[in-house]
């Protein structure tokens, strides 16, 4: 437990430092580093981390995407300073081109080593090579277009739900949610996580944007949906570990496992939060 607490405290300090320098190149560098580690852990899970061409292609794609998105945002000095998005179509094209080139390298490697590499491994790599960079780079997009508060709330959408689910499950948990995938998760914990996130969102958005019925309803619904989506992400990552036979994806955070173990729900929550954020701006 002591190791887990110390490791968690170090992680919080590092994240706080990144968020402090959120409006600089530090954010895309940090996101790229997180993506690189997550992709390595996932490739190791399917035993392709020692296949250098596949590893390099996946890592190149993962590291490039956050910098591509960051490059197409310009800092425009005004009264307070804002980020503006430029060449909207170009960023999508650039990210697509890099992903396509890296995927081509993976396919060429598969053709050369078809006796060693299975199709399941190839398509797993292609899936995570698209999902992980695009999902995690949402951190850059949210911060650049909406600000630090919304980035923090996006991350909290995953982690507050985990905390609420844990304490609710310990206090009230009786009915197992998915015993074969995650034995400790309970239905009561899930409900507690949903309500905790929804309430925190309602209060936080109310303080930040002003308390109105519209803000309260949108924030409550967003928090509840993010909590549910985060649970799906967590269970999906756990199911992969179960089927592969892993306990944790890595050991980079002693007591917590790898970065995939910490960011599995974030992979699903951040894009969902980004969509809801854009929906909120329509009203």
C-alpha positions as CSV (number, residue, x, y, z in Angstrom):
1,X,0.0,0.0,0.0
2,X,2.9,2.4,0.9
3,X,4.5,1.8,-2.6
4,X,1.1,2.4,-4.3
5,X,0.6,5.7,-2.4
6,X,4.1,7.0,-3.1
7,X,3.8,6.0,-6.8
8,X,0.5,7.7,-7.1
9,X,1.8,10.9,-5.4
10,X,4.7,11.0,-7.9
11,X,2.2,10.5,-10.8
12,X,0.1,13.4,-9.5
13,X,3.1,15.7,-9.2
14,X,4.2,14.9,-12.7
15,X,0.7,15.5,-14.1
16,X,0.5,18.8,-12.1
17,X,3.7,20.0,-13.6
18,X,2.5,19.2,-17.1
19,X,-0.8,21.0,-16.5
20,X,1.1,24.0,-15.1
21,X,2.9,24.3,-18.4
22,X,-0.2,23.4,-20.4
23,X,0.0,26.3,-22.8
24,X,3.5,25.4,-24.0
25,X,5.2,22.6,-26.0
26,X,5.3,20.6,-22.7
27,X,1.7,19.3,-23.1
28,X,2.2,17.7,-26.5
29,X,5.6,16.3,-25.4
30,X,4.0,14.7,-22.3
31,X,1.1,13.3,-24.4
32,X,3.5,11.9,-26.9
33,X,5.5,10.2,-24.1
34,X,2.4,8.7,-22.6
35,X,1.2,7.4,-26.0
36,X,4.7,5.9,-26.6
37,X,4.6,4.0,-23.3
38,X,1.0,2.8,-23.8
39,X,1.7,1.5,-27.3
40,X,4.8,-0.3,-26.1
41,X,2.8,-2.0,-23.3
42,X,0.1,-3.0,-25.8
43,X,2.6,-4.4,-28.3
44,X,4.3,-6.3,-25.6
45,X,0.9,-7.8,-24.6
46,X,0.6,-9.4,-28.1
47,X,4.3,-10.2,-28.2
48,X,5.3,-7.8,-31.0
49,X,7.4,-5.4,-29.0
50,X,10.6,-7.2,-30.2
51,X,9.6,-6.8,-33.9
52,X,11.5,-3.6,-34.5
53,X,9.7,-2.4,-37.8
54,X,6.3,-2.9,-36.2
55,X,7.3,-1.3,-33.0
56,X,9.0,1.7,-34.7
57,X,6.0,2.2,-37.0
58,X,3.5,2.2,-34.1
59,X,5.7,4.5,-32.0
60,X,6.3,6.9,-34.9
61,X,2.6,7.2,-35.5
62,X,1.8,7.6,-31.8
63,X,4.4,10.3,-31.2
64,X,3.7,12.2,-34.4
65,X,-0.1,12.7,-33.9
66,X,-0.1,15.0,-30.8
67,X,2.6,17.2,-32.4
68,X,0.6,17.4,-35.7
69,X,-2.5,18.6,-33.9
70,X,-0.4,21.0,-31.7
71,X,1.4,22.4,-34.7
72,X,-1.9,23.5,-36.3
73,X,-2.9,25.6,-33.3
74,X,-1.5,29.2,-33.1
75,X,-1.3,31.3,-30.0
76,X,-3.0,34.6,-30.8
77,X,-2.3,37.4,-28.3
78,X,-5.4,39.2,-27.3
79,X,-6.5,40.6,-24.0
80,X,-6.0,37.2,-22.3
81,X,-4.5,35.2,-25.1
82,X,-6.3,32.4,-26.9
83,X,-5.5,29.4,-29.1
84,X,-7.0,29.4,-32.6
85,X,-7.1,26.5,-35.0
86,X,-5.7,27.0,-38.5
87,X,-5.9,24.9,-41.7
88,X,-8.6,22.7,-40.2
89,X,-8.6,20.2,-43.1
90,X,-4.8,20.1,-43.2
91,X,-4.4,18.7,-39.7
92,X,-6.8,15.8,-40.4
93,X,-5.0,15.0,-43.7
94,X,-1.5,15.1,-42.1
95,X,-2.6,12.8,-39.3
96,X,-4.2,10.4,-41.8
97,X,-1.1,10.4,-44.0
98,X,1.2,9.6,-41.1
99,X,-1.1,6.8,-39.9
100,X,-1.4,5.4,-43.4
101,X,2.4,5.3,-43.9
102,X,2.9,3.6,-40.6
103,X,0.2,1.1,-41.3
104,X,1.8,0.4,-44.6
105,X,5.1,-0.5,-42.8
106,X,3.2,-2.8,-40.5
107,X,1.6,-4.6,-43.5
108,X,5.0,-4.9,-45.3
109,X,6.5,-6.4,-42.2
110,X,3.7,-8.8,-41.9
111,X,4.2,-10.0,-45.5
112,X,7.9,-10.5,-44.9
113,X,7.3,-12.3,-41.6
114,X,4.0,-14.0,-42.2
115,X,5.2,-17.3,-40.7
116,X,5.9,-15.5,-37.4
117,X,3.2,-12.9,-37.2
118,X,-0.5,-13.8,-36.9
119,X,-3.3,-11.6,-38.5
120,X,-4.8,-11.1,-35.0
121,X,-1.6,-9.5,-33.9
122,X,-1.5,-7.2,-37.0
123,X,-5.0,-6.0,-36.7
124,X,-4.6,-5.5,-32.9
125,X,-1.6,-3.2,-33.6
126,X,-3.5,-1.3,-36.3
127,X,-6.4,-0.8,-34.0
128,X,-4.4,0.5,-31.0
129,X,-2.1,2.6,-33.4
130,X,-5.3,4.5,-34.4
131,X,-7.2,4.5,-31.1
132,X,-4.5,5.4,-28.6
133,X,-2.9,8.4,-30.4
134,X,-6.2,9.9,-31.5
135,X,-7.9,9.4,-28.1
136,X,-5.0,10.7,-26.0
137,X,-4.3,13.7,-28.4
138,X,-7.8,14.9,-27.5
139,X,-6.0,16.3,-24.4
140,X,-4.2,18.7,-26.7
141,X,-7.4,19.6,-28.7
142,X,-9.5,20.2,-25.5
143,X,-6.8,22.4,-23.9
144,X,-6.0,24.4,-27.0
145,X,-9.7,25.1,-27.9
146,X,-11.4,25.2,-24.5
147,X,-8.8,25.7,-21.8
148,X,-7.2,24.1,-18.8
149,X,-10.4,23.8,-16.8
150,X,-12.1,21.6,-19.4
151,X,-9.0,19.4,-19.8
152,X,-8.9,18.8,-16.1
153,X,-12.6,17.9,-16.2
154,X,-12.1,15.6,-19.1
155,X,-9.5,13.7,-17.1
156,X,-11.6,13.8,-14.0
157,X,-14.4,12.2,-15.9
158,X,-12.5,9.0,-15.8
159,X,-10.7,9.2,-12.5
160,X,-13.5,10.6,-10.3
161,X,-15.8,7.7,-11.5
162,X,-13.1,5.2,-10.4
163,X,-12.9,6.8,-7.0
164,X,-16.6,7.0,-6.5
165,X,-17.1,3.5,-7.7
166,X,-14.4,2.2,-5.3
167,X,-15.8,3.8,-2.1
168,X,-19.4,3.0,-3.1
169,X,-18.4,-0.6,-3.8
170,X,-16.6,-1.0,-0.5
171,X,-19.5,0.5,1.4
172,X,-22.5,-1.0,-0.4
173,X,-21.3,-3.5,-3.0
174,X,-23.2,-6.8,-3.1
175,X,-23.9,-7.6,-6.7
176,X,-21.0,-8.3,-9.0
177,X,-20.9,-6.4,-12.2
178,X,-18.6,-8.6,-14.4
179,X,-17.1,-11.2,-12.0
180,X,-15.2,-13.0,-14.7
181,X,-13.5,-9.9,-16.1
182,X,-13.2,-7.7,-13.0
183,X,-14.2,-9.5,-9.8
184,X,-14.1,-6.4,-7.5
185,X,-16.5,-4.3,-9.6
186,X,-20.0,-4.2,-8.4
187,X,-23.3,-2.8,-9.7
188,X,-23.5,-0.5,-6.6
189,X,-20.0,0.7,-7.3
190,X,-21.0,1.6,-10.9
191,X,-24.0,3.5,-9.7
192,X,-21.9,5.3,-7.1
193,X,-19.3,6.2,-9.7
194,X,-22.0,7.5,-12.1
195,X,-23.6,9.7,-9.4
196,X,-20.3,11.0,-8.0
197,X,-19.1,12.1,-11.4
198,X,-22.4,13.6,-12.4
199,X,-22.6,15.6,-9.1
200,X,-19.0,16.8,-9.3
201,X,-19.5,17.9,-12.9
202,X,-22.7,19.7,-12.0
203,X,-21.0,21.6,-9.2
204,X,-17.8,22.3,-11.1
205,X,-19.4,23.5,-14.3
206,X,-21.9,25.5,-12.2
207,X,-19.1,27.3,-10.5
208,X,-17.1,27.8,-13.7
209,X,-19.9,28.7,-16.1
210,X,-22.6,29.9,-13.7
211,X,-25.5,28.0,-12.2
212,X,-28.4,27.7,-14.7
213,X,-30.8,24.8,-15.3
214,X,-29.3,24.3,-18.8
215,X,-25.7,24.1,-17.4
216,X,-26.7,21.8,-14.6
217,X,-28.6,19.4,-16.9
218,X,-25.8,19.2,-19.5
219,X,-23.1,18.8,-16.9
220,X,-25.0,16.1,-15.0
221,X,-25.7,14.1,-18.2
222,X,-22.1,14.6,-19.4
223,X,-20.7,13.4,-16.1
224,X,-23.0,10.4,-16.0
225,X,-22.2,9.3,-19.6
226,X,-18.5,9.8,-19.1
227,X,-18.6,7.5,-16.0
228,X,-20.4,4.8,-17.9
229,X,-18.0,5.1,-20.9
230,X,-15.0,5.0,-18.6
231,X,-16.3,1.8,-17.0
232,X,-16.6,0.2,-20.5
233,X,-13.0,1.3,-21.2
234,X,-11.7,-0.1,-18.0
235,X,-13.5,-3.4,-18.5
236,X,-12.4,-3.7,-22.1
237,X,-8.7,-3.3,-21.1
238,X,-9.2,-5.8,-18.3
239,X,-10.7,-8.3,-20.7
240,X,-7.7,-8.0,-23.0
241,X,-5.4,-8.7,-20.0
242,X,-7.6,-11.7,-18.9
243,X,-7.5,-13.2,-22.3
244,X,-3.8,-12.7,-22.7
245,X,-2.9,-13.8,-19.2
246,X,-1.5,-10.5,-17.9
247,X,-1.9,-9.1,-14.4
248,X,-0.8,-5.6,-15.4
249,X,0.3,-4.0,-18.7
250,X,3.5,-2.8,-17.2
251,X,5.5,-1.8,-14.0
252,X,6.2,1.8,-14.7
253,X,4.1,2.8,-11.8
254,X,4.8,0.4,-8.9
255,X,1.6,-0.6,-7.2
256,X,-0.5,0.7,-10.1
257,X,0.9,-1.2,-13.1
258,X,1.6,0.4,-16.4
259,X,0.2,3.6,-18.1
260,X,-2.4,1.5,-19.9
261,X,-3.7,0.4,-16.5
262,X,-4.0,4.1,-15.4
263,X,-5.3,5.5,-18.7
264,X,-7.5,2.7,-20.0
265,X,-10.7,4.5,-19.1
266,X,-9.3,7.9,-20.2
267,X,-9.0,6.4,-23.7
268,X,-12.7,6.3,-23.9
269,X,-13.7,9.2,-21.7
270,X,-11.6,12.0,-23.3
271,X,-13.2,11.6,-26.8
272,X,-16.6,11.3,-25.3
273,X,-16.1,14.4,-23.2
274,X,-14.8,16.3,-26.3
275,X,-18.0,15.5,-28.2
276,X,-20.2,16.6,-25.3
277,X,-18.1,19.8,-25.0
278,X,-18.8,20.6,-28.6
279,X,-22.5,19.8,-28.0
280,X,-22.6,22.2,-25.0
281,X,-21.1,25.0,-27.2
282,X,-24.1,24.6,-29.6
283,X,-26.6,25.6,-26.9
